[in-house]
């Protein structure tokens, strides 16, 4: 009966909506808002790549390219695994600079503040870690992680590269 | 029977106008913020283009030569490509002598090569925009290999 009244609302005998009708309308309205929510979500611009993330990807790229160049120079070259290490010299000196960043800009022990102040401070928040694995089919996998802190959270970017390299005889025997 | 405050027609009209307004606004937002490369900050976008260009050249090069702020990548088959950082710009000169500005607004910058790793060079840039992030990365010459 009530529903019938709603749809006959245009008749002159019906002056206004009741609370129930108001709630029903609000209910419909909220259901209709669901696709609109998705439309809003779709129209939202994508998350911008932050400068920190971009710099981390550039540094990871530096390490991968260094590995590739080393492999091109010497086919027997294999990059070594390293823990998380700074990319520039820390004044306190308690942690060694990552070997992959040790000789950038002609500095054997890593970039320091005196050499290039702006670049030093740009690279200082980043740390580099390299993991390596022997894989089947004579492949060697290198994963470069560059970590940093942003908005109070630790984040990291990684790049990986497969290198051709035969499994060492010792490992072949152990596997066989 | 308890009577309400609004007529159902008013509610329906209100709903219709609200929905129409939200839809029009959403469409406007979607068109106005269409995901594209324009959303990426200009500097990062410029750096990305720079990396792509140099990477494409380095892939087919075999030799690196550096003198001050000039770096030359040589390829036995295709000639040499020269990068130069001067006057706040980075230019690329191809094997036929065409000069192209590939990055503008440099306060300081330079190349770096490595004694132990012959096929590697690094590029660092400090943009003239003091708030802009510096650039540092490296490229390996691959002699056409991946």
Boltz contact constraints between the chains, C-beta under 6 A:
constraints:
  - contact:
      token1: [A, 9]
      token2: [B, 8]
      max_distance: 6.0
  - contact:
      token1: [A, 16]
      token2: [B, 3]
      max_distance: 6.0
  - contact:
      token1: [A, 16]
      token2: [B, 4]
      max_distance: 6.0
  - contact:
      token1: [A, 16]
      token2: [B, 5]
      max_distance: 6.0
  - contact:
      token1: [A, 16]
      token2: [B, 6]
      max_distance: 6.0
  - contact:
      token1: [A, 16]
      token2: [B, 7]
      max_distance: 6.0
  - contact:
      token1: [A, 17]
      token2: [B, 4]
      max_distance: 6.0
  - contact:
      token1: [A, 17]
      token2: [B, 6]
      max_distance: 6.0
  - contact:
      token1: [A, 17]
      token2: [B, 8]
      max_distance: 6.0
  - contact:
      token1: [A, 17]
      token2: [B, 11]
      max_distance: 6.0
  - contact:
      token1: [A, 18]
      token2: [B, 2]
      max_distance: 6.0
  - contact:
      token1: [A, 18]
      token2: [B, 4]
      max_distance: 6.0
  - contact:
      token1: [A, 25]
      token2: [B, 11]
      max_distance: 6.0
  - contact:
      token1: [A, 29]
      token2: [B, 15]
      max_distance: 6.0
  - contact:
      token1: [A, 36]
      token2: [B, 22]
      max_distance: 6.0
  - contact:
      token1: [A, 39]
      token2: [B, 26]
      max_distance: 6.0
  - contact:
      token1: [A, 40]
      token2: [B, 26]
      max_distance: 6.0
  - contact:
      token1: [A, 43]
      token2: [B, 26]
      max_distance: 6.0
  - contact:
      token1: [A, 43]
      token2: [B, 29]
      max_distance: 6.0
  - contact:
      token1: [A, 43]
      token2: [B, 30]
      max_distance: 6.0
  - contact:
      token1: [A, 45]
      token2: [B, 33]
      max_distance: 6.0
  - contact:
      token1: [A, 45]
      token2: [B, 39]
      max_distance: 6.0
  - contact:
      token1: [A, 46]
      token2: [B, 35]
      max_distance: 6.0
  - contact:
      token1: [A, 51]
      token2: [B, 133]
      max_distance: 6.0
  - contact:
      token1: [A, 54]
      token2: [B, 44]
      max_distance: 6.0
  - contact:
      token1: [A, 58]
      token2: [B, 137]
      max_distance: 6.0
  - contact:
      token1: [A, 61]
      token2: [B, 137]
      max_distance: 6.0
  - contact:
      token1: [A, 62]
      token2: [B, 137]
      max_distance: 6.0
  - contact:
      token1: [A, 62]
      token2: [B, 138]
      max_distance: 6.0
  - contact:
      token1: [A, 65]
      token2: [B, 138]
      max_distance: 6.0
  - contact:
      token1: [A, 65]
      token2: [B, 139]
      max_distance: 6.0
  - contact:
      token1: [A, 65]
      token2: [B, 140]
      max_distance: 6.0
  - contact:
      token1: [A, 66]
      token2: [B, 120]
      max_distance: 6.0
  - contact:
      token1: [A, 68]
      token2: [B, 140]
      max_distance: 6.0
  - contact:
      token1: [A, 69]
      token2: [B, 117]
      max_distance: 6.0
  - contact:
      token1: [A, 69]
      token2: [B, 119]
      max_distance: 6.0
  - contact:
      token1: [A, 69]
      token2: [B, 120]
      max_distance: 6.0
  - contact:
      token1: [A, 69]
      token2: [B, 140]
      max_distance: 6.0
  - contact:
      token1: [A, 70]
      token2: [B, 117]
      max_distance: 6.0
  - contact:
      token1: [A, 72]
      token2: [B, 119]
      max_distance: 6.0
  - contact:
      token1: [A, 73]
      token2: [B, 118]
      max_distance: 6.0
  - contact:
      token1: [A, 73]
      token2: [B, 119]
      max_distance: 6.0
  - contact:
      token1: [A, 105]
      token2: [B, 112]
      max_distance: 6.0
  - contact:
      token1: [A, 118]
      token2: [B, 126]
      max_distance: 6.0
  - contact:
      token1: [A, 118]
      token2: [B, 134]
      max_distance: 6.0
  - contact:
      token1: [A, 119]
      token2: [B, 124]
      max_distance: 6.0
  - contact:
      token1: [A, 119]
      token2: [B, 134]
      max_distance: 6.0
  - contact:
      token1: [A, 122]
      token2: [B, 134]
      max_distance: 6.0
